[in-house]
């Protein structure tokens, strides 16, 4: 009855249930550009050092702040989407991202980099992150969730593919300011796309989730009612009392430590230390992006069919061995291509199985917010690695030990993944409002 009422006043859109893929397309582009924003400090690091005389560890701290807040904002953004609406949250995030990166054009002191690229862009991009993908999957899809989540997770890899060579070329020819301007314009262009093409829910356009029957009633998050901050923190408190949450949090901490934080932030600088130019190094990350697009999408398909714990064990093992190998590779063309292929296939392949395990353990209603906190762990790990890599570089004069230690954490994550048990719900679901 309620479903019919909701649909009677709905604004019709073409394609019926398949309009879900239009939404996925817009969100894919949004995640792609947000990933470009978060990867920009990697190509700005050396130009900022040369142009303004800032130390590598100081710049790394700004990048780490952005990565940390990118993760911390995630669970609150997931709840805010339920409370004030998906479109309002996303548009506000894009305004913050575009405005903060535009303001950075005028910075002369290191603290201004921390504020613009760290605090403001970190909070803004946090709303356009993995938790957004999880929210869209739960709202718009009844079936094929693993595959769709894999595709959207791969958008961050595609962000590397599309943006890094362009941003590196801009940095090489014009310094860091053209990079900041390009990111600001790109994020601003997303505002009308989201406003025009992304409805709040399937019911807003008179349809139901893809793969669902006509009488489907999707779960409604308790965050849509009452104090969303209190609910977000309350969900964390309940989840934190379970062992499975901490296994998932720890593995995703290591996931962030070994990807965005270390490789995403420092690989270009690491290659620069070996006499490899920025554009060539960015091309290496782009190659990773190509293979991650393949690997993560395939991982989503595998997640719908196989034990996600075993998948995570394989993924983290490959990642750890690849990182341990890199400092000993000699940085020859062949060695770097081999590293890029194996590391690329594995970059964000961990997301679909981690989301599936989270939903199995905590249910569809609480799952997105719990997953938001797990993603926060990912970004805490990434922030730690971004700063850690800069400090190790200053102390030792190279990145060798930093990459080797990160590889060892990958092996630890593989072991932890096999200990995860979701055979029983981790806590009883909250009653859904009538």
VEXDREN-2710 file (C-alpha; in Angstrom, 1 decimal):
% VEXDREN-2710
k/r/px/py/pz
1/UNK/0.0/0.0/0.0
2/UNK/2.7/2.5/1.0
3/UNK/4.8/1.4/-2.0
4/UNK/1.9/2.2/-4.3
5/UNK/1.3/5.6/-2.8
6/UNK/5.0/6.4/-3.1
7/UNK/5.0/5.3/-6.7
8/UNK/1.8/7.1/-7.7
9/UNK/3.4/10.5/-7.2
10/UNK/6.8/9.4/-8.7
11/UNK/8.4/11.1/-11.6
12/UNK/8.8/8.6/-14.4
13/UNK/12.2/7.9/-16.0
14/UNK/13.0/5.7/-19.0
15/UNK/14.3/2.1/-18.9
16/UNK/12.2/1.0/-15.9
17/UNK/14.3/-1.1/-13.4
18/UNK/17.3/-0.6/-15.8
19/UNK/17.4/3.1/-14.8
20/UNK/19.5/1.7/-11.9
21/UNK/22.4/1.5/-14.4
22/UNK/22.1/5.2/-15.3
23/UNK/22.5/5.9/-11.6
24/UNK/25.5/3.6/-11.5
25/UNK/27.0/5.4/-14.5
26/UNK/26.8/8.8/-12.7
27/UNK/28.1/7.4/-9.5
28/UNK/30.9/5.7/-11.4
29/UNK/32.0/9.1/-12.8
30/UNK/31.6/10.7/-9.4
31/UNK/33.8/8.1/-7.7
32/UNK/36.3/8.3/-10.6
33/UNK/36.8/12.1/-10.2
34/UNK/36.9/11.9/-6.4
35/UNK/39.7/9.3/-6.8
36/UNK/41.4/11.7/-9.1
37/UNK/41.3/14.4/-6.4
38/UNK/42.7/12.1/-3.7
39/UNK/45.5/11.0/-6.1
40/UNK/46.5/14.6/-7.0
41/UNK/48.8/15.2/-4.0
42/UNK/51.0/12.3/-5.4
43/UNK/51.8/14.3/-8.5
44/UNK/51.9/17.6/-6.6
45/UNK/54.5/16.4/-4.0
46/UNK/57.7/17.1/-6.0
47/UNK/56.4/20.4/-7.6
48/UNK/55.4/21.7/-4.2
49/UNK/58.7/20.8/-2.8
50/UNK/60.6/22.5/-5.6
51/UNK/58.3/25.6/-5.9
52/UNK/57.6/26.4/-2.3
53/UNK/60.5/24.7/-0.6
54/UNK/58.3/22.5/1.7
55/UNK/59.7/19.3/3.1
56/UNK/58.5/15.9/1.9
57/UNK/57.2/14.9/5.3
58/UNK/55.2/18.1/5.7
59/UNK/53.5/17.6/2.3
60/UNK/52.9/14.0/3.2
61/UNK/51.2/15.1/6.4
62/UNK/48.7/17.2/4.4
63/UNK/48.0/14.3/2.1
64/UNK/47.6/12.0/5.1
65/UNK/45.1/14.4/6.7
66/UNK/43.0/14.3/3.5
67/UNK/43.1/10.5/3.4
68/UNK/42.2/10.2/7.1
69/UNK/39.2/12.5/6.9
70/UNK/38.2/10.9/3.6
71/UNK/37.7/7.7/5.6
72/UNK/36.4/9.2/8.8
73/UNK/33.6/11.1/6.9
74/UNK/32.4/7.9/5.3
75/UNK/30.1/6.5/8.0
76/UNK/28.6/9.9/8.8
77/UNK/28.1/10.5/5.1
78/UNK/26.3/7.2/4.7
79/UNK/23.9/8.2/7.6
80/UNK/23.5/11.7/6.3
81/UNK/22.4/10.3/2.9
82/UNK/19.6/8.6/4.7
83/UNK/18.7/11.7/6.8
84/UNK/18.8/14.6/4.4
85/UNK/19.0/12.8/1.0
86/UNK/21.5/11.3/-1.3
87/UNK/21.5/14.2/-3.8
88/UNK/21.9/17.0/-1.2
89/UNK/24.8/15.1/0.5
90/UNK/26.6/14.6/-2.9
91/UNK/26.0/18.2/-4.1
92/UNK/27.3/19.6/-0.8
93/UNK/30.3/17.4/-1.1
94/UNK/31.2/18.5/-4.6
95/UNK/30.8/22.2/-3.6
96/UNK/33.2/21.6/-0.8
97/UNK/35.7/19.7/-3.0
98/UNK/35.6/22.2/-5.8
99/UNK/35.8/25.2/-3.5
100/UNK/38.7/23.9/-1.3
101/UNK/40.9/22.9/-4.3
102/UNK/40.2/26.3/-5.9
103/UNK/41.2/28.1/-2.8
104/UNK/44.5/26.2/-2.7
105/UNK/45.6/28.1/-5.8
106/UNK/46.4/31.0/-3.5
107/UNK/48.3/29.1/-0.8
108/UNK/51.8/30.2/0.3
109/UNK/52.2/28.3/3.6
110/UNK/52.2/24.6/4.3
111/UNK/49.3/24.8/6.8
112/UNK/47.1/26.1/4.0
113/UNK/47.8/22.9/2.0
114/UNK/46.7/20.9/5.1
115/UNK/43.5/22.9/5.4
116/UNK/42.5/22.9/1.7
117/UNK/43.8/19.5/0.4
118/UNK/43.7/17.9/3.9
119/UNK/40.7/19.0/5.9
120/UNK/38.1/20.4/3.5
121/UNK/38.8/18.2/0.4
122/UNK/39.1/15.2/2.7
123/UNK/35.7/15.7/4.3
124/UNK/34.1/16.4/0.9
125/UNK/35.6/13.4/-0.9
126/UNK/34.7/11.2/2.1
127/UNK/31.0/11.5/1.0
128/UNK/32.0/10.3/-2.5
129/UNK/33.8/7.2/-1.5
130/UNK/33.3/3.5/-1.2
131/UNK/30.4/3.9/1.2
132/UNK/28.5/5.8/-1.5
133/UNK/28.9/2.7/-3.7
134/UNK/27.6/0.5/-0.9
135/UNK/24.6/2.8/-0.4
136/UNK/23.8/2.8/-4.1
137/UNK/24.0/-1.0/-4.3
138/UNK/21.7/-1.5/-1.4
139/UNK/19.2/1.0/-2.6
140/UNK/19.0/0.2/-6.3
141/UNK/19.9/-3.6/-6.6
142/UNK/18.3/-6.7/-5.3
143/UNK/20.6/-9.0/-7.4
144/UNK/24.1/-8.7/-9.0
145/UNK/25.3/-6.7/-6.0
146/UNK/28.8/-8.1/-6.0
147/UNK/29.3/-7.4/-9.7
148/UNK/28.0/-3.8/-9.4
149/UNK/30.0/-3.1/-6.3
150/UNK/33.1/-4.4/-8.1
151/UNK/32.4/-2.1/-11.0
152/UNK/32.0/0.9/-8.8
153/UNK/35.0/0.0/-6.7
154/UNK/37.0/-0.2/-9.9
155/UNK/36.1/3.4/-10.7
156/UNK/38.8/4.6/-8.3
157/UNK/41.3/2.6/-10.4
158/UNK/39.9/4.2/-13.5
159/UNK/40.4/7.6/-11.8
160/UNK/44.1/6.7/-11.7
161/UNK/44.0/5.6/-15.3
162/UNK/42.3/8.8/-16.5
163/UNK/43.6/11.5/-14.3
164/UNK/47.2/10.7/-13.2
165/UNK/48.9/10.9/-16.7
166/UNK/47.0/14.2/-17.3
167/UNK/47.8/15.6/-13.9
168/UNK/51.4/14.5/-14.2
169/UNK/51.7/16.3/-17.5
170/UNK/50.2/19.4/-16.1
171/UNK/52.5/19.2/-13.1
172/UNK/55.6/18.7/-15.3
173/UNK/54.8/21.6/-17.6
174/UNK/53.2/24.1/-15.3
175/UNK/53.8/23.0/-11.7
176/UNK/51.2/22.3/-9.1
177/UNK/48.7/25.1/-9.8
178/UNK/47.3/23.7/-13.1
179/UNK/46.7/20.4/-11.2
180/UNK/44.6/22.1/-8.5
181/UNK/42.6/24.1/-11.1
182/UNK/41.9/20.9/-13.2
183/UNK/40.6/19.1/-10.1
184/UNK/38.4/22.1/-9.1
185/UNK/36.8/22.3/-12.5
186/UNK/36.2/18.5/-12.8
187/UNK/34.4/18.3/-9.4
188/UNK/32.3/21.4/-10.1
189/UNK/31.0/19.7/-13.4
190/UNK/29.5/16.8/-11.3
191/UNK/27.0/19.0/-9.5
192/UNK/24.5/19.3/-12.4
193/UNK/24.9/15.6/-13.3
194/UNK/23.9/14.5/-9.9
195/UNK/21.1/17.0/-9.7
196/UNK/19.5/16.0/-13.0
197/UNK/20.2/12.2/-13.2
198/UNK/20.3/10.7/-9.7
199/UNK/16.8/10.2/-8.0
200/UNK/16.8/9.5/-4.3
201/UNK/15.4/6.0/-4.6
202/UNK/13.8/3.7/-7.1
203/UNK/10.4/4.5/-5.7
204/UNK/11.0/8.2/-6.6
205/UNK/10.7/7.2/-10.3
206/UNK/7.9/4.6/-9.9
207/UNK/10.0/1.5/-9.9
208/UNK/11.7/-1.0/-7.6
209/UNK/15.3/-2.3/-7.2
210/UNK/16.9/-4.1/-10.1
211/UNK/16.1/-7.7/-10.0
212/UNK/13.3/-7.3/-7.4
213/UNK/9.6/-8.2/-7.7
214/UNK/7.0/-5.4/-8.0
215/UNK/6.0/-5.7/-4.3
216/UNK/9.6/-5.3/-3.1
217/UNK/10.1/-3.1/-0.1
218/UNK/13.8/-2.3/0.4
219/UNK/15.2/-2.0/4.0
220/UNK/15.1/1.5/5.4
221/UNK/18.0/2.5/7.5
222/UNK/17.2/3.7/11.1
223/UNK/19.5/6.6/10.3
224/UNK/16.6/8.1/8.3
225/UNK/14.9/8.9/11.6
226/UNK/16.2/10.8/14.6
227/UNK/19.7/11.9/15.2
228/UNK/21.9/10.5/12.4
229/UNK/25.1/11.2/14.3
230/UNK/23.9/9.4/17.4
231/UNK/22.8/6.5/15.2
232/UNK/26.1/6.3/13.4
233/UNK/28.0/6.2/16.7
234/UNK/25.5/3.8/18.2
235/UNK/26.0/1.4/15.3
236/UNK/29.7/1.6/15.7
237/UNK/29.4/0.8/19.4
238/UNK/27.3/-2.3/18.7
239/UNK/29.5/-3.5/15.9
240/UNK/32.7/-2.9/17.9
241/UNK/31.5/-5.5/20.4
242/UNK/31.9/-8.2/17.8
243/UNK/35.0/-10.0/16.7
244/UNK/34.1/-10.0/13.0
245/UNK/34.1/-6.2/12.9
246/UNK/37.7/-6.0/14.2
247/UNK/38.9/-8.6/11.7
248/UNK/37.3/-6.7/8.9
249/UNK/38.6/-3.4/10.3
250/UNK/42.1/-4.7/10.6
251/UNK/42.2/-6.2/7.1
252/UNK/40.9/-3.0/5.6
253/UNK/43.3/-0.9/7.6
254/UNK/46.1/-2.9/5.9
255/UNK/44.3/-2.6/2.6
256/UNK/44.5/1.2/2.9
257/UNK/48.1/1.1/4.2
258/UNK/49.3/-0.9/1.2
259/UNK/47.4/1.0/-1.5
260/UNK/46.2/4.6/-1.3
261/UNK/48.5/5.5/1.5
262/UNK/51.9/4.1/0.4
263/UNK/51.7/3.2/-3.3
264/UNK/49.1/5.9/-4.3
265/UNK/51.0/8.7/-2.4
266/UNK/54.6/7.7/-2.7
267/UNK/55.2/5.5/-5.8
268/UNK/55.8/8.5/-8.1
269/UNK/58.2/10.0/-5.7
270/UNK/59.9/6.5/-5.2
271/UNK/60.3/6.2/-9.0
272/UNK/61.7/9.8/-9.1
273/UNK/64.4/8.7/-6.6
274/UNK/65.3/6.0/-9.1
275/UNK/65.6/8.4/-12.0
276/UNK/62.2/7.7/-13.5
277/UNK/60.2/10.8/-14.6
278/UNK/56.8/11.8/-13.2
279/UNK/54.9/11.2/-16.4
280/UNK/56.4/7.7/-16.8
281/UNK/55.7/6.9/-13.1
282/UNK/52.2/8.1/-13.4
283/UNK/51.9/5.9/-16.5
284/UNK/52.8/3.0/-14.2
285/UNK/50.0/3.9/-11.9
286/UNK/47.7/4.1/-14.9
287/UNK/48.7/0.6/-16.0
288/UNK/47.7/-0.5/-12.5
289/UNK/44.4/1.3/-13.1
290/UNK/43.7/-0.7/-16.3
291/UNK/44.3/-4.0/-14.5
292/UNK/42.5/-3.0/-11.4
293/UNK/39.4/-2.1/-13.5
294/UNK/39.6/-5.7/-14.8
295/UNK/40.5/-7.3/-11.5
296/UNK/38.0/-5.5/-9.3
297/UNK/35.1/-6.1/-11.6
298/UNK/36.1/-9.8/-11.9
299/UNK/36.4/-9.9/-8.1
300/UNK/32.8/-8.7/-7.8
301/UNK/31.7/-11.6/-10.1
302/UNK/33.8/-14.1/-8.0
303/UNK/32.3/-12.7/-4.8
304/UNK/28.8/-13.6/-5.9
305/UNK/30.0/-17.3/-6.4
306/UNK/32.8/-18.1/-3.9
307/UNK/33.8/-17.8/-0.3
308/UNK/34.8/-14.2/0.2
309/UNK/37.2/-15.1/3.0
310/UNK/39.3/-17.3/0.8
311/UNK/39.3/-14.6/-1.9
312/UNK/40.6/-12.0/0.6
313/UNK/43.3/-14.5/1.7
314/UNK/44.5/-14.8/-1.9
315/UNK/44.3/-11.0/-2.6
316/UNK/46.3/-9.9/0.4
317/UNK/48.9/-12.6/-0.1
318/UNK/49.5/-11.4/-3.7
319/UNK/49.7/-7.8/-2.6
320/UNK/52.2/-8.5/0.2
321/UNK/54.5/-10.4/-2.0
322/UNK/54.4/-7.8/-4.7
323/UNK/55.4/-5.0/-2.3
324/UNK/58.2/-7.0/-0.8
325/UNK/59.4/-7.7/-4.4
326/UNK/59.4/-4.0/-5.6
327/UNK/62.6/-2.7/-3.8
328/UNK/64.5/-5.7/-5.1
329/UNK/63.2/-5.4/-8.7
330/UNK/65.9/-3.1/-10.0
331/UNK/63.2/-0.8/-11.4
332/UNK/63.8/-2.1/-14.9
333/UNK/61.0/-1.6/-17.4
334/UNK/60.0/-5.3/-17.3
335/UNK/60.1/-5.5/-13.5
336/UNK/57.9/-2.4/-13.1
337/UNK/55.4/-3.7/-15.7
338/UNK/55.2/-7.1/-13.8
339/UNK/54.6/-5.3/-10.5
340/UNK/52.0/-3.0/-12.1
341/UNK/50.1/-5.9/-13.5
342/UNK/50.0/-8.1/-10.4
343/UNK/49.4/-5.1/-8.0
344/UNK/46.9/-3.6/-10.3
345/UNK/44.7/-6.7/-10.5
346/UNK/44.7/-6.7/-6.7
347/UNK/44.4/-3.0/-5.9
348/UNK/40.7/-2.7/-4.8
349/UNK/39.7/-6.3/-5.5
350/UNK/39.2/-6.6/-1.7
351/UNK/36.2/-4.3/-1.7
352/UNK/33.4/-6.6/-3.0
353/UNK/34.2/-9.6/-0.7
354/UNK/34.6/-7.2/2.3
355/UNK/31.2/-5.6/1.6
356/UNK/29.6/-9.0/1.3
357/UNK/31.0/-10.2/4.6
358/UNK/29.8/-7.0/6.2
359/UNK/26.3/-7.4/4.9
360/UNK/26.3/-11.0/6.0
361/UNK/27.4/-10.2/9.5
362/UNK/25.4/-7.0/10.1
363/UNK/22.4/-7.1/7.7
364/UNK/21.3/-4.9/4.9
365/UNK/19.9/-2.2/7.2
366/UNK/23.0/-1.6/9.4
367/UNK/25.5/-3.0/6.8
368/UNK/26.2/0.3/4.9
369/UNK/27.0/2.2/8.1
370/UNK/29.1/-0.6/9.6
371/UNK/30.9/-0.8/6.2
372/UNK/31.4/3.0/6.5
373/UNK/33.3/2.4/9.7
374/UNK/35.3/-0.4/8.1
375/UNK/36.2/1.9/5.2
376/UNK/37.3/4.5/7.9
377/UNK/39.8/1.9/9.0
378/UNK/41.0/1.6/5.4
379/UNK/41.6/5.4/5.3
380/UNK/43.2/5.4/8.8
381/UNK/45.6/2.9/7.4
382/UNK/46.2/4.9/4.2
383/UNK/46.8/8.1/6.2
384/UNK/49.3/6.2/8.5
385/UNK/51.1/4.9/5.4
386/UNK/51.1/8.3/3.6
387/UNK/52.8/9.9/6.6
388/UNK/55.0/6.9/7.4
389/UNK/56.3/6.8/3.9
390/UNK/57.3/10.5/4.0
391/UNK/59.0/10.1/7.4
392/UNK/61.0/6.9/6.3
393/UNK/62.1/8.8/3.2
394/UNK/63.4/11.7/5.3
395/UNK/65.1/9.4/7.8
396/UNK/66.7/6.8/5.5
397/UNK/66.9/8.7/2.2
398/UNK/64.9/6.0/0.4
399/UNK/61.6/4.1/0.5
400/UNK/62.9/0.5/0.5
401/UNK/62.1/-0.5/4.1
402/UNK/58.7/1.3/4.0
403/UNK/57.6/-0.9/1.1
404/UNK/59.0/-4.1/2.6
405/UNK/57.2/-3.6/5.9
406/UNK/54.0/-2.8/4.1
407/UNK/54.4/-6.1/2.2
408/UNK/54.7/-8.0/5.5
409/UNK/51.4/-6.4/6.7
410/UNK/49.7/-7.8/3.6
411/UNK/50.7/-11.3/4.6
412/UNK/49.2/-10.7/8.1
413/UNK/45.9/-9.5/6.5
414/UNK/45.7/-12.7/4.5
415/UNK/45.9/-14.7/7.7
416/UNK/43.3/-12.5/9.5
417/UNK/40.8/-12.8/6.6
418/UNK/40.7/-16.6/7.0
419/UNK/39.6/-16.1/10.7
420/UNK/36.4/-14.2/9.8
421/UNK/33.2/-16.0/10.6
422/UNK/29.8/-14.7/9.4
423/UNK/27.8/-17.9/9.8
424/UNK/25.7/-16.2/12.4
425/UNK/24.5/-12.5/12.5
426/UNK/26.9/-10.5/14.6
427/UNK/24.0/-8.7/16.3
428/UNK/20.2/-8.7/16.1
429/UNK/18.8/-6.3/13.5
430/UNK/17.0/-3.2/14.7
431/UNK/13.3/-3.3/14.1
432/UNK/12.2/-1.6/10.9
433/UNK/9.7/1.2/11.3
434/UNK/6.3/0.4/9.8
END
